[in-house]
Amino acid sequence: MSGELENAVATVKSDIVLRRCPFCSSREQRAVRGILVSGDLGSFIIECTACQCGGPPAETLEKAAKHWNLRML
């Protein structure tokens, strides 16, 4: 994991409380930054580490966390 992404993941974990996964109810999530076909880093998603369900993509980690938390349980 790159230093930038590792720091960003730590920020999400410490500053934002993520809700349980809407599919398996796990509290274990991680931030993932997608890679575009061009090879550039793309948008962020929050992903459940238990069932690999992913939230909607967003431009920032904060927005990805907000999208994750707005999903129905």
Beta strands, then each sheet from edge to edge (+ up, - down):
strand 1: 29-35
strand 2: 41-48
sheet 1: 1+ 2-
end
